[in-house]
Amino acid sequence: MPLRRTLSSATSVLKAKLGLRYISTTCRAVVLPRFGGPEVLEVRHNVEVPELKPREVLVRACAVSINPLDTRMRSGYGRSIFGPLLPLILGRDISGEVAATGASVRSLSVGQEVFGALHPTAVRGTYADYAVLSEDELAPKPASITHEEASAIPFAALTAWRALKSTAQITGGERLLVLGGGGAVGLSAIQLSVAVGCHVSTTCGKQSIEWVLAAGAKEAIDYTSEDIEAKLKGEFDAVLDTIGAPETERIGINLLKRGGHYMTLQGETASLADRYGLAVGIPMATAILLKKQFEYRYSHGIEYWWTYMRADSEGLEEIARLAGAGKLKIPVDKIFLLSQAREAHEAKDRRLVPGKVVLNVD
Ligand SMILES: NC(=O)c1ccc[n+]([C@@H]2O[C@H](COP(=O)([O-])OP(=O)(O)OC[C@H]3O[C@@H](n4cnc5c(N)ncnc54)[C@H](OP(=O)(O)O)[C@@H]3O)[C@@H](O)[C@H]2O)c1
């Protein structure tokens, strides 16, 4: 046996005897070297595992889920930010096991099962054997759900949490409208609002009606065959628009009470920055948002927001509690292996799988 391999295997044995886990300095990852279709994704076996900063945690991935942001980033969405940083690793969501912790991490320990999500602008994503997240982006995984089920939840649920709890500050007895309740964020929003005692109405496709009602929505309107405005009665305290089309924005705003909150997931910051560059696009987006906020406050007496996912450790703990109690579920439609990331992206792009797709990382 060559000397290097002998030394490395001796080190592994010593680490194992001392109760330490052997962590390689490189690992397998799905890398995006350039923007394009699913065919640009490359499985590489020698990707560096970064050194941990004090508040960071190295997670050995068991499952990672695919979000619309992943397929959009792959196609070039956010190129003004990510273009200069290529090659990058896609993926926000993860469920796995703590492999190592930075010097200041107190709440998590090696060997613990965890789940969580990275911020939308993170460059080293989760489609890898090992991912690095900060301590506040992770929580203990509920023991009652599998890694695949857990990986489907955090990014979507934290986005819904940001809108409903941080922005609209929903409370029991309020009426919420979720435009597009059949997707992962919509289902999370329904379940988080029902958990605090809100009355939820939603729009979704025919195939999602059973799910949204099981999630606790009181009223589900099929947007493909029914007249949403004719069907929805009364006024709402908050509207979460996961679609963000001009038509859904108009409907959502007209259905709000004075003082209510309209929140869309389709903020224009990244697309304007992509079109005009960061220096022009970001101030332009801010100006457009401020103008809309001012106009809708004046014309309808409502608060208008672009919602973006953000880490929230308190939110993630509550999400974990609800998921553990069976009160927050995102159905997983199909599981691929990490090495099949291309096929999984193709399935999402071609709408062959309507619901959540997860990559198993074993
Ligand atoms: N701003 C942020 O930080 C942020 C974070 C997360 C997601 N997002 C964005 O939010 C959107 C939803 O994300 P997701 O993870 O929930 O996606 P998803 O799980 O893929 O769900 C999308 C769902 O939207 C539904 N839909 C499409 N058109 C509709 C319409 N006109 N009316 C009602 N429902 C409609 C479809 O449901 P049916 O099957 O019922 O037709 C589809 O399943 C995506 O565009 C994503 O990029 C933004």
The ligand as a MOL file (V3000), in Angstrom:
LIG
                    3D

  0  0  0     0  0            999 V3000
M  V30 BEGIN CTAB
M  V30 COUNTS 48 52 0 0 0
M  V30 BEGIN ATOM
M  V30 1 N -38.9980 35.5340 -3.0560 0
M  V30 2 C -38.4860 34.4400 -2.5050 0
M  V30 3 O -37.5820 34.4870 -1.6290 0
M  V30 4 C -39.0340 33.1130 -2.9350 0
M  V30 5 C -38.8320 31.9850 -2.1290 0
M  V30 6 C -39.4010 30.7690 -2.5120 0
M  V30 7 C -40.1070 30.7010 -3.7140 0
M  V30 8 N -40.2380 31.8060 -4.4850 0 CHG=1
M  V30 9 C -40.9990 31.7450 -5.7570 0
M  V30 10 O -42.3550 31.4660 -5.4060 0
M  V30 11 C -42.9600 30.6180 -6.3740 0
M  V30 12 C -43.5350 29.3860 -5.6760 0
M  V30 13 O -42.4650 28.6380 -5.1140 0
M  V30 14 P -42.7330 27.1460 -4.6220 0
M  V30 15 O -41.5010 26.6390 -4.0210 0
M  V30 16 O -44.0010 27.0870 -3.8600 0 CHG=-1
M  V30 17 O -42.9660 26.4500 -6.0560 0
M  V30 18 P -43.6720 25.0900 -6.4100 0
M  V30 19 O -43.6910 24.1750 -5.2350 0
M  V30 20 O -43.0500 24.6230 -7.6630 0
M  V30 21 O -45.1950 25.4950 -6.6810 0
M  V30 22 C -45.6260 26.2840 -7.7190 0
M  V30 23 C -47.1610 26.0660 -7.7830 0
M  V30 24 O -47.7980 27.2360 -8.2430 0
M  V30 25 C -49.0970 26.8300 -8.6740 0
M  V30 26 N -49.5800 27.7560 -9.6940 0
M  V30 27 C -48.9850 28.0790 -10.8720 0
M  V30 28 N -49.7170 29.0410 -11.4970 0
M  V30 29 C -50.7870 29.3220 -10.6810 0
M  V30 30 C -51.8830 30.2270 -10.7530 0
M  V30 31 N -52.0480 31.0490 -11.8080 0
M  V30 32 N -52.7620 30.2660 -9.7110 0
M  V30 33 C -52.6170 29.4570 -8.6250 0
M  V30 34 N -51.5920 28.5610 -8.5170 0
M  V30 35 C -50.7050 28.5000 -9.5270 0
M  V30 36 C -48.9900 25.4190 -9.1500 0
M  V30 37 O -49.9130 24.7580 -8.3120 0
M  V30 38 P -51.0660 23.8320 -8.8860 0
M  V30 39 O -50.4070 22.4990 -9.0010 0
M  V30 40 O -52.0760 23.9050 -7.7980 0
M  V30 41 O -51.5070 24.4140 -10.2130 0
M  V30 42 C -47.5700 25.0010 -8.7590 0
M  V30 43 O -47.5500 23.7510 -8.1290 0
M  V30 44 C -41.8670 30.3100 -7.3970 0
M  V30 45 O -42.0190 31.2010 -8.4790 0
M  V30 46 C -40.5740 30.6150 -6.6600 0
M  V30 47 O -39.5260 30.9780 -7.5270 0
M  V30 48 C -39.7300 33.0150 -4.1210 0
M  V30 END ATOM
M  V30 BEGIN BOND
M  V30 1 1 1 2
M  V30 2 2 2 3
M  V30 3 1 2 4
M  V30 4 1 4 5
M  V30 5 2 4 48
M  V30 6 2 5 6
M  V30 7 1 6 7
M  V30 8 2 7 8
M  V30 9 1 8 9
M  V30 10 1 8 48
M  V30 11 1 9 10
M  V30 12 1 9 46
M  V30 13 1 10 11
M  V30 14 1 11 12
M  V30 15 1 11 44
M  V30 16 1 12 13
M  V30 17 1 13 14
M  V30 18 2 14 15
M  V30 19 1 14 16
M  V30 20 1 14 17
M  V30 21 1 17 18
M  V30 22 2 18 19
M  V30 23 1 18 20
M  V30 24 1 18 21
M  V30 25 1 21 22
M  V30 26 1 22 23
M  V30 27 1 23 24
M  V30 28 1 23 42
M  V30 29 1 24 25
M  V30 30 1 25 26
M  V30 31 1 25 36
M  V30 32 1 26 27
M  V30 33 1 26 35
M  V30 34 2 27 28
M  V30 35 1 28 29
M  V30 36 1 29 30
M  V30 37 2 29 35
M  V30 38 1 30 31
M  V30 39 2 30 32
M  V30 40 1 32 33
M  V30 41 2 33 34
M  V30 42 1 34 35
M  V30 43 1 36 37
M  V30 44 1 36 42
M  V30 45 1 37 38
M  V30 46 2 38 39
M  V30 47 1 38 40
M  V30 48 1 38 41
M  V30 49 1 42 43
M  V30 50 1 44 45
M  V30 51 1 44 46
M  V30 52 1 46 47
M  V30 END BOND
M  V30 END CTAB
M  END
